Amino acid sequence: ALAAGRAQAASLEERLDATSALLREAREDGAAWRDQALVQVNALSEAASAEARATLGHAEEVSCLSEKLRQLVEEQAALQELCAQQAEDLEVLTGEVVRCHGGAREQGGRHEPHHWKAS
């Protein structure tokens, strides 16, 4: 019976050693996994920060370009208004030139102001 008890104790000790080895291996694997996960989390965090900075930079660039576009649209509207005014002025001046030139033809090809004519 004593031999059977010793054999059983030896068997239990072997199982305990095997279980302890498995537990150490699991702890080592867990530590390695945690270290790897920490490296991945840090890498993802850095990538997310870089992406956020790039997005912010793009947002600022879009805002700047939007403001420039707004200014150009305002400038275009002002230039179109100026062109329209100058077109009206040109139309009036052309009418005056045609009227004066037509009057000069009736007077023999020369147009003299009314107060220059000899009486």
C-alpha positions in Angstrom: 0.0 0.0 0.0 2.9 2.3 0.7 4.3 1.6 -2.7 1.0 2.3 -4.3 0.8 5.6 -2.3 4.3 6.6 -3.5 3.5 5.7 -7.1 0.3 7.7 -6.8 2.2 10.7 -5.3 4.8 10.4 -8.0 2.1 10.4 -10.6 0.4 13.4 -9.0 3.8 15.2 -8.8 4.4 14.5 -12.5 0.9 15.9 -13.3 1.6 18.9 -11.1 4.9 19.5 -12.9 3.3 19.2 -16.3 0.5 21.5 -15.2 3.0 24.0 -13.8 4.9 23.9 -17.1 1.7 24.5 -19.1 0.8 27.4 -16.7 4.3 29.0 -17.2 4.0 28.5 -21.0 0.5 30.1 -20.9 1.8 33.0 -18.9 4.7 33.5 -21.3 2.4 33.3 -24.3 0.0 35.8 -22.5 2.9 38.2 -21.9 4.1 37.9 -25.5 0.6 38.5 -26.7 0.2 41.6 -24.4 3.5 43.0 -25.6 2.5 42.4 -29.3 -0.9 43.9 -28.7 0.7 46.9 -27.0 3.0 47.5 -30.0 0.0 47.2 -32.4 -2.1 49.6 -30.2 0.7 52.1 -30.2 1.2 51.8 -34.0 -2.5 52.3 -34.6 -2.6 55.2 -32.2 0.2 56.9 -34.1 -1.4 56.2 -37.4 -4.7 57.6 -36.2 -2.9 60.7 -34.9 -1.2 61.2 -38.2 -4.5 60.8 -40.1 -6.2 63.3 -37.8 -3.4 65.8 -38.3 -3.6 65.3 -42.1 -7.4 65.6 -42.0 -7.1 68.8 -40.0 -4.5 70.1 -42.5 -6.8 69.3 -45.4 -9.8 71.0 -43.6 -7.7 74.1 -43.2 -6.6 74.0 -46.8 -10.2 73.5 -48.0 -11.3 76.5 -45.8 -8.6 78.7 -47.2 -9.4 77.6 -50.8 -13.1 78.2 -50.1 -12.4 81.7 -48.9 -10.2 82.4 -52.0 -13.0 81.1 -54.3 -15.5 83.3 -52.5 -13.3 86.3 -53.1 -12.8 85.4 -56.8 -16.6 85.0 -57.2 -17.1 88.5 -55.7 -14.4 89.9 -57.9 -15.9 88.3 -61.0 -19.3 89.8 -60.1 -17.7 93.3 -59.7 -15.9 92.9 -63.0 -19.1 91.8 -64.8 -20.9 94.8 -63.4 -18.1 97.1 -64.5 -18.1 95.5 -68.0 -21.9 96.0 -68.2 -21.5 99.7 -67.2 -18.7 100.2 -69.8 -20.8 98.5 -72.5 -23.6 100.9 -71.7 -21.2 103.8 -71.9 -19.8 102.6 -75.2 -23.3 102.2 -76.6 -24.0 105.8 -75.6 -20.7 107.1 -77.0 -21.2 105.1 -80.2 -24.6 106.7 -80.6 -23.1 110.1 -80.1 -20.3 109.5 -82.6 -22.8 108.2 -85.2 -25.1 111.1 -84.6 -22.2 113.6 -84.9 -20.6 111.9 -87.8 -23.9 111.7 -89.6 -24.4 115.5 -89.0 -20.9 116.1 -90.4 -21.7 114.3 -93.6 -24.8 116.5 -94.1 -22.6 119.6 -93.7 -20.1 118.6 -96.4 -18.0 116.1 -94.5 -16.7 118.3 -91.7 -18.2 118.7 -88.4 -17.6 121.9 -86.6 -19.1 122.8 -83.3 -22.0 125.2 -83.7 -20.3 128.1 -82.1 -17.4 128.0 -84.6 -19.6 128.7 -87.6 -19.1 132.2 -89.1 -22.2 134.2 -89.5 
